[in-house]
Every structure is written in C-alpha cells, then in structure tokens.
Amino acid sequence: MSMRSPLGRARGLGAARSGAAHFWVQRVTAIALAPLGLWFAIGVIRLAGADYTAVKAFLGKPWNSTLLIMAILFAIWHGILGIQVVIEDYVHGDAKKWSGLIGIRLLGGFLAVFTTVSILKVAFGG
C-alpha cells in the first residue's frame, strides 16, 4: 500500500515532451529526402557507366557535392530517428536499450563524417 497520490505515482511515467519534436524532425527529414532522392536517382542514372574522371567532374561542381552531402546527412539522420523508435519500442532492459541508442548515434556520427570527408576528397581531388 502506497501513501502517494495517483498523480504522484503517474508523474514521470508519461511522455518526456520530446515525442512531438522527434515526430516533426522525422517528417521534415522525410520531406527533404524526397527531392534529394529524386536528384540522387537522376544523378546516378546520368553517371551510369561513367569513369572516375566523370564522377569527379560531377562532384567537382559545388552544387552537386553540396546536394549529395545533404542527401547523405538527411538519410543518416532519418535512419537514426527510425532505428531509435524501434529500439525504444522493442528492446527491453535499460542497459540494452541505452547501449543500442548510444551505438546507433555513434555509428551515425561516424558514417556522417566518413561520407562527408569521402565526398569532399573526391570533389577537391584526392
């Protein structure tokens, strides 16, 4: 038998007030990925069968390298948000849940830096 009121027992068990922000960021990244994905698909089709020099010339244009970096960063961010929801909903146990959340953020950060550096290296000669 607890001496706490029902409000006292429920406090802290509800939403952490970040659900709406997470929802909107996931939707904004999805909306941003629509035109970026279309641009990427057209670029890949145009570069099909191209050699390294053609790809380097394509990425050497600031507009193309910027759009590619944006597409990859938005895709990674969107993926992290989606996997975060899966981990929060289906992984049980605090240690597993937190290690999964930290791991996916570290992996996403690594991929973001690695792909950005790789694109810039090709774009600026390397």
N, C-alpha and C positions, 0 to 999 in steps of 0.2 A: 504494500500500500504506500503510495507516494503522497506527500503533502503538497506537491506542486500543482498549480492550476493547469487546466488543459492548454491554455495559451503558453504557459511556461514550458510544458513538455513539447509543444509543437514548434516553439521558437528555435530557429537554427536548423530545422529539418526541411524547410522549403527551398524554394529557388534562391540561388545566390545572386540574383539580379543581374546575371551575365548572360542568361539564356537568350534574351531578345537581341542583344548585341551580337552574339555568336550567330544567331539566325540571320540577321541582316548582313553580316560580313560574308557568310556563306552564299547568300543570294547575290550580293554585289560581285563577288569573285566569279560566280557562275555567269552573270550577265557580261562581265568584262571578258570572260573566256570565249563567249560566242563569236564576236567579231575577230578576236585574236586567233581563235581556232580556224576560222574561215581563211584569214590571211595566211596562217601557217600551212594549211592544206593546199592553198593555191601556190604558195612558195615551194613546197615540196614537189608538187606536180611539175612546176616550171623547171625545177632543178633535177628532175629525174634523169639519171644517166650522165649528169654533169661531172666534170672532174673537179679536183680540189681548187684549181685556179678560178673556176666559175663560182664555186661556193664562197671562196674568199672575196671575190669581187662583189657578190651579193651581200655578204655580211660587212664588207668594207663601207657600204653606204650607211650613214648613221641612222637613218630612218629604219632600215631593215634590222640592224643589230639591236636597236632600242626596242622595237616591237617583239623581237624574238626573246630578249631578256624579260620583257614584261610578261609575255605569254608563259614562259617557264616559271617565273616567280609567282604569278597568279595561280598557275596549275599546282605548284607545290603547296602554296598557302591553302588553296581549296582542298587539296588532298589531305593535308594535316587536319583541317577542320572536320572533314568527313571521318577520318580514322579516329579522331578524338571522340566523336559521338559514339562510334562503335565500341571503343574501349570503355567509355563511361557507362554504356548501357549493358555490355555483355561480359566484361571482365570483373570477376568477383574477388574480393580481397584487396585491402588497401595497398599492400606492397606491390602486388602485380599491377594494379591499376596505375599507381604513381610511376612505377618503373616504365610501363608502357607509354604513358603520356610524356614522360621526360625523354624516353628513347625516340619517339616519333618526332618530337621537336628538335632533338639533336640531329637526327637523320635528315629532317627537312632543312635545317640550317646548313648542314654540310652540302647537301645537294644544291641548295641555292647558291652558295659561294662557289662550289666546283663548276657548276654550269655557267655562271656568270663569268668567271675567270676564263673558262674554255672559249666562250663566245668572243670575249674581248681579245683573247690571244689570237684567234683566227682572224678577227676583224682588223686588228692592227699589226698583223704579221708576226708570225711566231713559228 
